[in-house]
Amino acid sequence: MMKNGGLNFGKFSCLMLLISGMTLFGSCQDLEQAKEIFLSLSEIENLPESDTFPLVGTRWRLLGFGEEGSERIRIAEPSETDSQLWLEFFEDGTIEGRSSNNLLSGKFHNFSNNQFELLEFYVLSYALESGDGFYMTSSLKNADIGNVETKGLKVYYTENERRKFMLFRPLMP
């Protein structure tokens, strides 16, 4: 141990460990950001007969997140086809769904077969989210309208005064 203002070896070790941990944490965040995958909307197959594809009675899987006016989306994680990120609309105006680990519920007003207004949205359970489950639920809390179009179901929301959307595709059995 050093005296007269010198650095104690134990304190020095703790400081070095803290700096190493912060560097490792920053590297992990960089890896997380590097895993983001973007897809051009033109690369997404059109729905068959999208003008008659039903909003009600279809289970819609979250494909990704986009910004209005942009021609690309960020693919949602997890991106597997058996993803737990989905919504289903029912004749009685209710919505059921699942984020990565939580059950979702809501109400909507169906203007037509292709357009709706989101009236209410609830997270029914509060388990730890994974992937984009948390981002999906927070986006749905800010959502107001949606419609079925050629690429799938778009649900629009506002984030930081910018208009964004979630793109859902039919979840095939």
C-alpha positions, -999 to 999 in steps of 0.1 A, spaced: 0 0 0 14 34 -9 12 64 15 13 101 11 -14 105 -17 -4 74 -36 -31 51 -51 -41 21 -31 -37 -11 -51 -72 -23 -42 -88 10 -54 -67 8 -86 -79 -27 -93 -115 -17 -87 -111 13 -111 -95 -9 -138 -123 -35 -134 -150 -7 -137 -133 7 -169 -131 -28 -184 -167 -35 -176 -178 -2 -192 -158 -10 -224 -173 -45 -226 -208 -31 -221 -203 -6 -249 -190 -33 -272 -221 -54 -265 -244 -25 -273 -225 -20 -306 -231 -57 -314 -268 -53 -306 -270 -24 -330 -250 -42 -357 -276 -71 -356 -304 -48 -369 -316 -59 -403 -333 -36 -427 -355 -46 -457 -367 -26 -486 -405 -26 -490 -400 -35 -526 -384 -68 -515 -416 -78 -495 -440 -99 -515 -475 -84 -520 -503 -101 -503 -525 -123 -526 -556 -102 -535 -547 -77 -508 -578 -56 -516 -599 -84 -502 -575 -98 -476 -595 -97 -443 -584 -77 -413 -608 -97 -390 -600 -134 -385 -564 -133 -396 -535 -137 -371 -510 -109 -381 -473 -115 -372 -451 -84 -367 -425 -82 -395 -409 -49 -387 -410 -11 -380 -408 17 -405 -412 54 -408 -439 70 -429 -424 80 -463 -395 56 -460 -392 27 -483 -376 3 -458 -384 -14 -424 -363 -27 -396 -370 -64 -391 -385 -71 -357 -366 -95 -334 -372 -124 -330 -376 -127 -368 -385 -164 -369 -418 -173 -386 -432 -188 -354 -427 -154 -337 -447 -145 -306 -452 -110 -319 -488 -110 -332 -522 -95 -332 -557 -109 -341 -588 -88 -348 -623 -102 -341 -658 -94 -353 -669 -80 -320 -643 -52 -322 -618 -68 -298 -581 -74 -304 -560 -102 -289 -522 -105 -293 -489 -114 -278 -457 -95 -275 -426 -117 -268 -438 -127 -233 -470 -108 -226 -507 -111 -235 -522 -81 -253 -558 -69 -256 -576 -40 -272 -606 -26 -290 -609 -12 -325 -635 3 -347 -636 -12 -382 -644 14 -408 -642 -11 -437 -625 -45 -444 -592 -27 -448 -592 3 -424 -597 6 -386 -592 30 -357 -575 17 -325 -596 27 -296 -580 10 -266 -549 -11 -260 -538 -30 -229 -509 -52 -218 -526 -79 -197 -494 -94 -182 -461 -80 -173 -433 -105 -178 -399 -96 -190 -400 -87 -227 -374 -100 -252 -365 -89 -287 -389 -62 -299 -417 -71 -276 -413 -40 -254 -410 -18 -285 -442 -34 -300 -462 -28 -269 -451 8 -264 -457 15 -301 -492 0 -298 -500 23 -269 -493 53 -292 -511 38 -322 -543 53 -336 -551 39 -371 -543 10 -394 -551 -6 -427 -545 -37 -448 -526 -28 -480 -505 -46 -506 -476 -54 -482 -496 -63 -452 -513 -48 -422 -499 -14 -412 -505 0 -378 -496 37 -375 -483 55 -344 -465 86 -334 -430 86 -317 -410 117 -310 -434 137 -332 -427 114 -362 -452 92 -379 -442 56 -379 -457 22 -386 -455 -14 -377 -459 -38 -406 -476 -71 -399 -479 -101 -423 -504 -130 -421 -492 -158 -398 -497 -189 -418 -505 -221 -399 
